Each structure stands twice: as C-alpha cells, then as structure tokens.
C-alpha cells in the first residue's frame, strides 16, 4: 500500500516539480525520515562536524 501511495504522489507532483520527486526519491526521503525522525537528533549528531566550520546551517 505504501509503495502505491508514493507512486500516486510522485505521479501527481513530479510533472509540476520535476524529477526530484520520483518514486525512488520519495522512498529515499521516507527512509531518511524513518532513520532520523527528529530533526534535532540529526542536528546534534552533526554538531561539530565540518558543516559547522563551513557556516552551513540546518
């Protein structure tokens, strides 16, 4: 059911927003969210990483 949902979603938004919203990309986004469900958790894991030195912000 989830794959059909993502396929329908990709079918609706990909023509308007481009290939960045393909089924594969949406699946990868879902997997990322499942791995890092809280944005602050990712931020704390990367705290002090080279991104911080470069001025890159979340």
Helices and strands as residue ranges (DSSP letters): H 2-17, G 19-21, H 23-35, H 39-46, H 50-54
